[in-house]
Amino acid sequence: MAYIGLISDTHGYFDEKVRKFLEPVDVVWHAGDFGNEATLSEIATFKPLVCVHGNCDGYDVRDFARASQFFEQDGMTVLMTHIGGYPDHYDYRALRLIEAYRPQVFVCGHSHILKVVHDKHYDMMVLNPGACGLQGFHLVRTALRFRIEDGKLKDMEVGEWPKTLSQP
């Protein structure tokens, strides 16, 4: 059993509120747009990290994070990329990967919109944690955490915070 924290679009901002939400998880998945290498390093030092780079990430981040990842986590196959979309509206690059790998879980970011939906056509869960950073049009910062046990997603929780600087 694995306890997963899922974030995206930090854009250089990883604050105490998000850190506290992720404290109990075993591993953090980051779906891209770290913002800079320092943020990537901060998260990787905090928890084991599985990640992809985003369209706003520079070569400093791209040296450490691939454009996409396909992996197995506790009996589930997972495909992660930054720009993904959602059922019936996938980015063409994401769709090629989905059709090639046929994952049980598809993880993406980019939209800054939290979305958890089952794609009936591909029989997979689509997870987009929204954005937990400050940059972008979103009004609420969001993240997800959940368990993977016996090849199933369980105990999904949403973290939500105002889009303001954290106060100590």
PENOR-V158968 format. One record per backbone hydrogen bond with DSSP energy under -1.0 kcal/mol. CO is the residue of the C=O (numbers start at 1). NH is the residue of the N-H. If there is no record, write none. Layout:
co=CO nh=NH
co=CO nh=NH
This chain:
co=2 nh=148
co=3 nh=26
co=3 nh=27
co=4 nh=146
co=5 nh=29
co=6 nh=144
co=7 nh=31
co=8 nh=132
co=9 nh=133
co=10 nh=13
co=15 nh=19
co=16 nh=20
co=17 nh=21
co=18 nh=22
co=22 nh=25
co=27 nh=5
co=28 nh=50
co=29 nh=7
co=30 nh=52
co=32 nh=9
co=33 nh=11
co=34 nh=12
co=36 nh=40
co=37 nh=41
co=38 nh=42
co=39 nh=43
co=40 nh=44
co=41 nh=45
co=42 nh=46
co=43 nh=47
co=48 nh=28
co=50 nh=30
co=54 nh=57
co=58 nh=62
co=59 nh=63
co=61 nh=64
co=61 nh=65
co=66 nh=53
co=69 nh=80
co=71 nh=78
co=73 nh=76
co=74 nh=151
co=76 nh=73
co=77 nh=104
co=77 nh=105
co=78 nh=71
co=79 nh=107
co=80 nh=69
co=82 nh=109
co=84 nh=91
co=86 nh=89
co=91 nh=95
co=92 nh=96
co=93 nh=97
co=94 nh=98
co=95 nh=99
co=96 nh=100
co=97 nh=101
co=98 nh=102
co=104 nh=125
co=105 nh=79
co=106 nh=127
co=107 nh=81
co=109 nh=111
co=115 nh=128
co=117 nh=126
co=119 nh=124
co=124 nh=119
co=125 nh=106
co=126 nh=117
co=127 nh=108
co=128 nh=115
co=131 nh=142
co=141 nh=161
co=143 nh=159
co=144 nh=6
co=145 nh=157
co=146 nh=4
co=147 nh=154
co=148 nh=2
co=149 nh=152
co=152 nh=149
co=154 nh=147
co=157 nh=145
co=159 nh=143
co=161 nh=141
co=162 nh=164
